[in-house]
Structures are given as structure tokens and as C-alpha cells.
Amino acid sequence: RLGLERADTAEKALSVIVDLLEKYGQGGNCMESHMAFTYHNSFLIADRKEAWVLETSGKYWAAEKVEGGVRNISNQLSITTKIDREHPELKEYAKRKGWWDGEKEFDFAATYSYVDTARMTTSRGRYCEGYKLLNKHKGSITSEIMMGILRDKESGINMEGGFMTTGSMVSVLPQQPNLPCIHFFTATPDPAR
């Protein structure tokens, strides 16, 4: 929200978020219940001209500029070796912790998480299923198709049970400045409605 308030481009919003992250950190309970459950955050940040994926681990972060195709995020780190901006101490911290030897190519997701990055797009999970659905429609994604993807319960994208999807948003951002941007939000906690 602060990125939207304080920036007029996707890259400036990225800078707002990482500046706040470095100054204040992140944390807090992810649920309204008394169960203590926290995790780090990922963001898709887009404007009419460009898009970024920002992923965080504590105060450390990596950002990837989306150059084309489709891109998704879902409760796991997905930025691997294509890092366009990063926390200035990202790699040094990983070396100090013994997570990266400084010799092989740096892979953010492999270094800062337990996920096998080679399996991210092949194992059954929300990230993988989103990746498959987006690629199935690559080049012809409309707002209606995107809404269908976000409603999909079989894939786990629209979660039910102990953890539920709490809302979805679809934005249409035409590159032509004379056309309006359109934003669709769910009016209920269940995007299937």
C-alpha cells in the first residue's frame, strides 16, 4: 500500500518497499487467530511499462525485472539466478551463514530457502499449478481467464480449509496512457464467488 501511495512507477514502488523493509523489517502474525504463523513476503509490482518480482527473507531481498512471458509467486522463493536488484549484503550474509560458497553461481531461492529450485515448476503445489495455468494461456490472457485461474480450487490456487485464500485482484494496465487502468477485486473472502 505504501508503494502505491509513494511511487508513480513499479521500480520506484520497489524502492519504497525495500527501503521500508531495511528500516523496519517485517513480521507479524499472518492470521487473525492466536496461532503464531509468520512468513516472509513476495510481491508482484507492475505499472503500464514494466513489472518486477520482489522476494524477501528477513531484511534481505532480491528483485527480478520481468522481461516477458508470464510470472507468478506463491508462498515460496522463485527468483533463482536472474537478479536485477538485491540487498547490498545479500550474498555476503549467505557466505557468512555457510549457505553459499561464493564460487558457484548465486541462486537466491536455493540459497535462502529449503526449496529445490529444479522441482519448483514440476512438483504439485500452488506455485507449480499457477505456472502451468499461466503458461497454458500465455499470449492470450484476458481478465476473464485470469479470474478463472484465481478461482481454481483444484490447483490449490484458491485455497480452502485451514488456510483460505482471502481475496484476489486482477488489473488491466494498458500501455497506452490514454486508456484507463481497470482493477477488479473480490468482494468476499472466496474468489470463487
Summary of the structure (lengths in Angstrom):
residues: 193
radius of gyration: 17.3
end to end distance: 24.7
largest distance: 51.5
contacts: 485
relative contact order: 0.10
helix: 27%
strand: 15%
